[in-house]
Amino acid sequence: MAANKILIVEDEPDIAELISYNLIREGFDAAIVSDGEQALSRIRRENFDLVVLDLMLPGIQGTDLCRILRNNPKTKALPIIMLTAKTEEIDRIIGLELGADDYITKPFSTRELAARIKALLRRAGEPGRKDNIMRFGDLIVDFSAYTVSKRGTMLDLSATEFRLLAYLLENKGRVFTRDQLLNAVWKNEGYVEPRTVDVHIRRLRAQIEDDPAHPVYIKTRRGIGYCANAEL
């Protein structure tokens, strides 16, 4: 079985080589380019399974490249992890709104990056997914557009609520503690109270559940945490 092919778009050679080295150790086929023009050229010539994209690049910026890829029918479902030194919430939201599938800030753990890549590739290849869209009961979740609709009505989820729902769906049936969800969804926001998870779960249920007091989509495992219903 051929290794998944990852394109690393990063203008800092040391960081690019570090990512490449560790991804190859994890069994991936990694290629490096240092700017947006080179990235577009490679993507047009070759088939990549995922792009690790730095936000700040010479020439075409990472945000512009992300927008170009999402507006092209041939690459609109290509998984993208946005990589940047910026940590402000607005930058994360902009990256997500442009269609990035995930966001990781420098400095970062190469093991965490590899884990996120594996999760995205697993999600992209999941049965029932087409063009990065998943049906979950009566919900339609578009991971590229970052939208959720229910029976034809678009829901108004915040960026955090969407990330929380997406993470649970990526690991449907797996129960996560509050701390695990904090580390996965609020990873770059400093100290956040564990009860913040409960607040966002309540807000999410208020939108997606027919009866939030008797949830069907997101189940509670008492004394442990939360999970997405594996039977839907």
N, C-alpha and C positions, 0 to 999 in steps of 0.2 A: 504494500500500500504506500502510495507516494506521500511524502511529508507535506503538511500544509505550508503554503508559501506566503511569507510575511514581508511586506515592504515597509522599511523603516525610513521615514522622511525626517531627517534631523541634521542641522547644520553644525552641530558641535561634534567633531570627530571622535573624541573620547567617549562621549555618551552613546553615540551611534554604535561604536565598536563594542562597548560594554553590553548594550542591548542585544546586538547580533550574536556575540559570543555566548551569552546565556540562553538565547532562544535556540541556537544550534545545539547546545547541550541538552535542551529539553526536547529535541527531536524535530524542530522546525527547520525549514529552508528559509534563510533570511537574506534579503538584499537591502542595500543601503543607497539612498540618494540624499543630496544635501540641499535641494531647493525644490520649489513647487513645479517649475518647468520640467526638471528631470523626472519628477514623480509622474506628471501627466504623460510624458513620453513613454515611460516604462509601463504604466497602467494600460495605455492604448496598445502596446505591443505584446504584453504578457498578461497571463491570468494570475491574479493574486487572491488569496483567501481572506486577507485582512491587512489593514494599513495602520501602522503606528505613526501618528502625525503630530509633529511639533507645531505649536500655535504660531510662534515667531520664526519666520523664515525669510531669507533674502528673496526678492522678486515677489512671486505669488505667495501671499500670506497663507498660513494654515487654514484660517477661517474661509478665505476665498476658495482654496482648493477643496475644502469640504463642501462648500456650496456647489462648486462645479461638478463634483462627483455625484452629489445627490440630485442634481438636475439632469443628469445623463441617464436614460433608461438602462443602459448597459452596466452602470456602476451604482445605481441608486440603492441597491441592497448590500453593497460591499461594506463589511463591518469596519468601523473606524474607531480607534482609541486615540483621543486627543491628549497630547503630552505637552506640558508647559510649566514654566516656573511661576506663572501667575497663580495666586491663591484666592483672589477676591471672588465672592459668590457670583457677581455679575458676569465674570469671565466664564465661569462654569456654565451658567445658564445660557449664555450666548453660544457656547460650543454645543450644548445639547439642543438648542433651538435650531441650529444649523444642520443638525442631523447626526452629530457624533454619537456613537453608541455608548461610549464610556469616556471618563475623564480622569487622568492621573497627574499629580503635580510633582515637580522636582523639589527636593530629592525624593527618590522612590526606591522601593525594594524591587529588584529584578524578579524575585520569586513571585511577588504580588502581581507584577505586570504579566508574567507568564500564566499565572492562574486566571487573570481576567481575560487574557487572550483565549485560553482554553474554554472558559465559560461562554464567551461570545461565539466561538466557532461551534460549540455544542448547541447553543441556542439557534444559530443560523441553520444548522443541519437537522433540527428537530422535526420529526414527522408532524404534518399538519401546518407547518409554516410555509408560506409562500411570499416571496418578496419582503421578507422580514416582518410579516404580519402573523399574529397568533389569535385564534379564537379560543376564548376561555369562558365556557358557558355562554351567556348572552353578550359577553364583552368581546369587542374587536380591539386588539392592542397592536398599534403600529409602532414598532421599535425604531423605525427610521424617522418618522414624522413626530414621534413622541406625543401621540394622541391615543385616547381611549374613547370608544363609543359604546353605548349600550342600547340595543334595539333601535339603532339608527340615530340616536341622540348623542351628540358629542358631550363628553364630561369635561368639567373645568378642574383638572388636577393640577396642583402645583408641581414644580420640577422635583421637589423632594418626594412628594406623594407618588409621582410616576416612577422615580428611581426605586422606591420601596416596593411598589407593585412589580416592577420589572425584575428586581432581584429575587423576589419570592417566586415569580413565574419561571425564572431561569432554573430554579431548584425546586420545582413543584413537588410537593409531598414531603420535603425535608423540613424538619422543625428547627427554627433558629431561636436562640435566646435573645434577649434585648441587647446584650453586649455584642453578640455576633452581628446583629443588624446595625448597631451603631458603627461598628468597625467597617462594615460593607457600604453603608449608605451615607453616613456622616463622617467618613474617614478623614476629611481634610478640614474639619470645622473646629478643631480644638476640643476642649472638654464640653460634652453635652450630657445632660442628665439622662439616665436610662429611661425614666418615665416619658421622655420625649417620644420614644418609640410608641408608647401606648397612645399618646395624643394623636400622632400621625396615623396610626392604625384606625382610631375612631373616626378621624376625618375622611380617611380613604373608604372605610365601610359606609359612611354616610352617603357617599356618592355611588359606590358600585353595588351595594347590597339592596335588595328589595326591603328587607327588614334587618336593619343594623343590629337589633337586639338578638337576632337569631341568624348569624352570618353563615353564608354558604360558600362564598369565594375564599375568604381568609379565615382559617380556623384557629382557635386558641387551644393550645395544649396546656392545661392548667399546671402551674409549677414549673413549666419549661419555657414556652414562648409561642411563636406563631408559625403558620405554614400556609401555602397556597393549596387548596383542595386538589389532590391528585386525581380525583374521580371525575373532574370536569374536563 
